[in-house]
Amino acid sequence: MPELPEVEGVVRSLAPVASGRTISDVIVSETVIASKAAGKEAIVKGHSVDRFSAELAGYTIEAVTRRSKYIYFHLFKDDTCRLLVSHLGMTGAWFVVNAITEIREQKFRNHIHAIFHLEDGGLLVYSDIRRFGELRLLTCEQDHPPLTLMAPEPFDADAEEFFIEKTKQDKYAKKPIKEVIMDGQIISGCGNIYATEALFRMRIHPNRSAGRISRERKQQLFREIVTVLDESIQAGGSSISDYRNINGEAGSMQNRLQMYGHKVCPRCGAETATIQIANRTSTYCKKCQH
């Protein structure tokens, strides 16, 4: 699943080419239409397909920003504003092209689920191979309460203290630190990949309870998380599977990961181990992490 660095990469490449352009109409795939007809909330969430498409017509994309793992399209028409929220799920991808044939990889062309026709003739395309992503049209964040519960951005000045205070609460203090790090209400945007890397760098066992880590170590851990996230942003994210930016380009952070997906510890040479934490596979070194 794309984490903060991958979503940031999409936003940085999407904003310059999408901002200022006006949506003329939206075409949603027959797959999504059939799923919605069967009572499933597939990709288009909170609206019927017809209403979703009709409401977007005529809106100009004023800006594209990121909040945690979400992409925010800020839309305006006359004196009305809307917020189109996109989550990439496991395999979501955005493309800005003049024709579908410009999308490089066949797997993305085969799984297009929303085409935003732009007034200047361009196309804003959302593709999602596994269909776990979402598109949600709101008037503001408060229309979808889960968005208001997200932790501060990890780069914000108050994020470190927010993290430390949250981990003192009973419901978090007893949980494995890996689970706490991956909770978007504690740290925004840090998932399995970067939690694994930060814990390895800090030599902390992923199953150690948050309450058994000193304040100083928590401060160091938080700063390491921020460092790892920033390194990945600079590397264009991690293309472990299907992540691509809007130009169809993969990131390179996967080549720098020291623990995630590795069978041998690069520090001591021991075979790595795995454990299930919060339904995710956590890789760690038994010798180096305690």
RALINUR-V8810 format. One record per helix or strand. SS is the DSSP state (H for helix, E for strand). FROM is the first residue (numbers start at 1). LEN is the number of residues. Records with the same first field share a line. If there is no record, write none. Layout:
SS=FROM-LEN  FROM-LEN
This chain:
H=4-15  30-8  49-8  100-3  106-4  141-3  145-5  159-10  170-4  177-5  192-11  210-3  215-20  253-3
E=22-7  43-3  60-8  70-8  80-8  92-6  112-7  123-6  134-5  176-1  209-1  264-1  271-1  273-5  280-5
